[in-house]
């Protein structure tokens, strides 16, 4: 069994992310395709899980299928 340590990031619409700060996630507010892609590309290597708002997940599409990407979960809308 391996142990992994890292950061949980939350990416997307700022209004939907605020509560996840209380759970320890680092917030990366992003509105629109360009912002979401810039945040995704700039995530630190220490990020192991990314919580995405539905709109952010829709913008990323194929990037989420990359096996080198962090584990992702789409938040309920």
C-alpha positions as CSV (number, residue, x, y, z in Angstrom):
1,X,0.0,0.0,0.0
2,X,1.3,3.5,-0.8
3,X,0.7,6.7,1.0
4,X,0.2,9.9,-0.9
5,X,0.2,13.3,0.4
6,X,-1.0,16.4,-1.4
7,X,-3.3,19.2,-1.8
8,X,-7.0,19.2,-2.7
9,X,-7.8,22.0,-5.2
10,X,-11.2,23.3,-6.1
11,X,-11.5,25.0,-9.5
12,X,-14.4,26.9,-11.1
13,X,-17.1,29.4,-10.4
14,X,-16.1,31.3,-7.2
15,X,-19.7,31.4,-5.9
16,X,-19.8,27.6,-5.8
17,X,-16.4,27.0,-4.3
18,X,-16.3,29.0,-1.0
19,X,-17.6,26.2,1.2
20,X,-14.8,23.9,0.1
21,X,-12.2,26.2,1.7
22,X,-13.7,25.1,5.1
23,X,-12.9,21.5,4.2
24,X,-9.3,22.4,3.5
25,X,-9.3,22.7,-0.3
26,X,-7.2,25.4,-2.0
27,X,-9.5,27.5,-4.1
28,X,-8.7,28.4,-7.7
29,X,-11.6,30.6,-8.9
30,X,-12.0,30.6,-12.7
31,X,-14.7,32.0,-14.9
32,X,-14.8,31.1,-18.6
33,X,-12.8,28.7,-20.7
34,X,-9.5,30.7,-20.8
35,X,-9.4,31.1,-17.0
36,X,-10.2,27.4,-16.4
37,X,-7.6,26.2,-18.8
38,X,-5.0,28.6,-17.3
39,X,-5.7,27.4,-13.8
40,X,-5.6,23.8,-14.8
41,X,-2.3,24.2,-16.6
42,X,-0.8,26.1,-13.6
43,X,-1.9,23.7,-10.8
44,X,1.1,22.8,-8.6
45,X,2.5,19.3,-8.7
46,X,1.4,18.9,-5.1
47,X,-2.3,18.8,-6.1
48,X,-3.5,15.2,-6.1
49,X,-7.3,15.8,-6.2
50,X,-9.2,18.5,-8.1
51,X,-12.9,19.3,-7.3
52,X,-14.4,20.9,-10.4
53,X,-17.6,22.9,-10.8
54,X,-19.8,21.6,-13.6
55,X,-18.9,24.5,-15.9
56,X,-15.2,24.0,-15.3
57,X,-15.4,20.3,-16.0
58,X,-17.2,21.0,-19.3
59,X,-14.4,23.4,-20.3
60,X,-11.7,20.9,-19.7
61,X,-13.1,17.9,-21.5
62,X,-10.3,15.8,-22.8
63,X,-7.7,17.0,-20.3
64,X,-9.6,15.1,-17.6
65,X,-9.0,11.8,-19.4
66,X,-5.2,12.2,-19.3
67,X,-3.8,9.5,-16.9
68,X,-1.1,11.9,-15.7
69,X,-3.8,14.3,-14.5
70,X,-4.8,14.5,-10.8
71,X,-7.9,12.6,-9.7
72,X,-11.0,14.8,-10.4
73,X,-14.5,15.0,-9.1
74,X,-17.3,17.1,-10.5
75,X,-19.3,19.0,-7.9
76,X,-23.1,18.7,-8.0
77,X,-24.8,21.7,-9.6
